[in-house]
Amino acid sequence: MATILNGKSIVLGVTGSIAAFKAADLASKLTQAGALVDIVLTRSAGEFVGVATFAGLTHRPVSTGLFESNSELGIDHVALARRADLILIAPATANVLAKLAHGITDDVLTATVLARSQPLVVAPAMDADMYENPATQANVKTLISRGVHFIGPESGRLASGLVGNGRMTEVPEIIGHVRAILGRSGDLADRQVVVSAGGTEEAIDPVRVLTNRSTGKMGYAIAEAARDRGAKVTLITAPTYLPIPVGVNLVAVGSAIEMQKAVRNACLESDLLVMAAAVSDYRPSDPSDNKIKKTGDDGLSIDLSQNPDIIAGISGERLVKVAFAAETNDVIENADAKLLSKGVDMVVANDVSAADSGFGTDTNAVTFVRPGREPETMPLMDKFDVGNALLDRALPLLK
Ligand SMILES: Cc1cc2nc3c(=O)[nH]c(=O)nc-3n(C[C@H](O)[C@H](O)[C@H](O)COP(=O)(O)O)c2cc1C
């Protein structure tokens, strides 16, 4: 899976917080995603995690001092500042925030930051009292006013044993923010994209639902792909176990009727609607107000009513519509029929009965079906890459 991190140059500044050990995981995950990660350690950070850990994880030299230059870089701070696409400081101490706010450059990290023109992202970590201290708060305010991106800190149990605001944000979320910031000027910049995801739940009674095997992975991957290309994304999701993607506007719904309402609202001003949700075709006609009890040996019949076809009923002046067609047989024929019956610009057909494709998997094999064009069958791909392939094909259709 190739995200926006692939090939990007990221300077990761690590400062002297107890959370410095988490920076090793962060450096590893960024490197695994294909980023070229240059670590800059403050002297205090070196007391917590050593150079060897970071050099081993990133396969690159680690900068530790203004006067201990890596020969490859010449003057480290200037070279790092020039080649970085983004500078991230995680964890960021109270001390480094104070120095940044006042333009102090007494180490290689603060000097690199002062010499940069790229986005600066900081993830503070400190004791709650240090964070709430008026001096720190004033520094945070100053840095925000200068366009520095803050991630966290979060509330929770701190290393001191106290509970409060000061925990460093977890690594996956930091990476989500970095991706969103790197993608801001992408080819979907300022486009409004609505994505639906997950399997709707239709109430039978207060404790039981009629649903399907959709996990939401496909829709969530499309939402992240669109966010990474600069889109403003609204993700309308039926219940899933997936983490909420950073930087998208999440609207949680249950039933098909609720999803229809949310999609309608979100599409009023939108450029693109991708319906990746598995919407129940039917719902119980008369859900019981009370839990249905077992009665002897009798079976139970439930009357079903048809749900509305969400995408067919939605139109917008500039709205481009993409529907998914999850099929188990006659995949292309059924997708072709949907193209007409739903009045959509593209159908993404997938055979949910195939191995490694469809519900719950991390990969999908799809065919793009568009009016007047031969169906385009893609190889088995990661769902995120399918999302990007879909967006590549939707982009020229946008009005
Ligand atoms: C065990 C220990 C844990 C620390 N944890 C933090 C922390 O989480 N956040 C913080 O701002 N300072 C923390 N400090 C204090 C910093 O290490 C200290 O302010 C140092 O000067 C920071 O230097 P730097 O910003 O150049 O890395 C800690 C100190 C010790 C000894």
The ligand as an SDF file (V2000), in Angstrom:
LIG
                    3D

 31 33  0  0  0  0  0  0  0  0999 V2000
   12.5510   11.0630   33.8730 C   0  0  0  0  0  0  0  0  0  0  0  0
   12.2650   12.3710   33.2280 C   0  0  0  0  0  0  0  0  0  0  0  0
   11.1330   12.5260   32.4690 C   0  0  0  0  0  0  0  0  0  0  0  0
   10.8340   13.7410   31.8470 C   0  0  0  0  0  0  0  0  0  0  0  0
    9.7040   13.8350   31.0940 N   0  0  0  0  0  0  0  0  0  0  0  0
    9.3940   15.0230   30.5360 C   0  0  0  0  0  0  0  0  0  0  0  0
    8.2410   15.1440   29.7460 C   0  0  0  0  0  0  0  0  0  0  0  0
    7.4730   14.1940   29.5260 O   0  0  0  0  0  0  0  0  0  0  0  0
    7.9500   16.3480   29.2010 N   0  0  0  0  0  0  0  0  0  0  0  0
    8.7520   17.4380   29.3930 C   0  0  0  0  0  0  0  0  0  0  0  0
    8.4290   18.5050   28.8840 O   0  0  0  0  0  0  0  0  0  0  0  0
    9.8870   17.3330   30.1220 N   0  0  0  0  0  0  0  0  0  0  0  0
   10.2290   16.1680   30.6870 C   0  0  0  0  0  0  0  0  0  0  0  0
   11.3720   16.0440   31.4250 N   0  0  0  0  0  0  0  0  0  0  0  0
   12.2460   17.2330   31.5510 C   0  0  0  0  0  0  0  0  0  0  0  0
   13.0930   17.4370   30.3090 C   0  0  0  0  0  0  0  0  0  0  0  0
   13.8710   16.2980   30.0400 O   0  0  0  0  0  0  0  0  0  0  0  0
   13.9490   18.6780   30.4710 C   0  0  0  0  0  0  0  0  0  0  0  0
   13.1380   19.8220   30.5280 O   0  0  0  0  0  0  0  0  0  0  0  0
   14.9640   18.8330   29.3700 C   0  0  0  0  0  0  0  0  0  0  0  0
   15.6890   20.0270   29.5730 O   0  0  0  0  0  0  0  0  0  0  0  0
   14.3260   18.8560   27.9920 C   0  0  0  0  0  0  0  0  0  0  0  0
   15.3060   19.0640   27.0080 O   0  0  0  0  0  0  0  0  0  0  0  0
   14.9480   19.0670   25.4490 P   0  0  0  0  0  0  0  0  0  0  0  0
   13.7070   19.8280   25.2800 O   0  0  0  0  0  0  0  0  0  0  0  0
   16.1080   19.7320   24.8090 O   0  0  0  0  0  0  0  0  0  0  0  0
   14.8600   17.6460   25.0240 O   0  0  0  0  0  0  0  0  0  0  0  0
   11.7110   14.8390   32.0180 C   0  0  0  0  0  0  0  0  0  0  0  0
   12.8740   14.6780   32.7740 C   0  0  0  0  0  0  0  0  0  0  0  0
   13.1450   13.4710   33.3750 C   0  0  0  0  0  0  0  0  0  0  0  0
   14.4100   13.3420   34.1870 C   0  0  0  0  0  0  0  0  0  0  0  0
  1  2  1  0
  2  3  1  0
  2 30  2  0
  3  4  2  0
  4  5  1  0
  4 28  1  0
  5  6  2  0
  6  7  1  0
  6 13  1  0
  7  8  2  0
  7  9  1  0
  9 10  1  0
 10 11  2  0
 10 12  1  0
 12 13  2  0
 13 14  1  0
 14 15  1  0
 14 28  1  0
 15 16  1  0
 16 17  1  0
 16 18  1  0
 18 19  1  0
 18 20  1  0
 20 21  1  0
 20 22  1  0
 22 23  1  0
 23 24  1  0
 24 25  2  0
 24 26  1  0
 24 27  1  0
 28 29  2  0
 29 30  1  0
 30 31  1  0
M  END
$$$$
